Every structure is written in structure tokens, then in C-alpha cells.
Amino acid sequence: MQDYNYVWADCFEITLELSCCKYPPTSELQQEWENNRESLLVFIEKVHIGVKGFIRDAVTGAGLENATIVVAGIAHNITAGK
């Protein structure tokens, strides 16, 4: 689903796995949090790095639907929504 959403919905999803154990005992959950807390917080701080905003007509200032954004060196174009 992650690949589909990235290619077709311009949505970047991730899965975070904290350990190789899918179902850790309740008694170990606090330690898993402590082991991964700082990494998770740093990741959250980096979430909004990049370009974001609205695509507008240079003359009228009206929003442009379905405009394609192309970045040299990146082989994945983004198409604006409404």
C-alpha cells in the first residue's frame, strides 16, 4: 500500500518497527519506548523538510489544479490537487 500511495496519491507512508519481536510483553514496552524515544522525536522534527505550498497563476493569483511539479534529478513528478 505504501508504494501505491506514493506513486498514485503523492502520499509518503512509512512503517516503523522497533524490534524484531512483533508482540513484546507488556513489561518490556516501557524499555522499547526508552530505546526509541530520541530517534522518533528527531524523525518527527524532520517531517516538514522540503517544499510545500500552493501553486498559483503568476498573473491572476488563482490556484492551479493538476499542475505538474518537476524537480531536476528526481524521477518522480508530483501533480497538484484542487
Secondary structure, DSSP 8 states (H G I E B T S, - for coil): -HHHHHHHH---------SS-SS--HHHHHHHHHHHHHHHHHHHHHTT-S-----B-TTT--B-TT-EE--TT-S--EE---
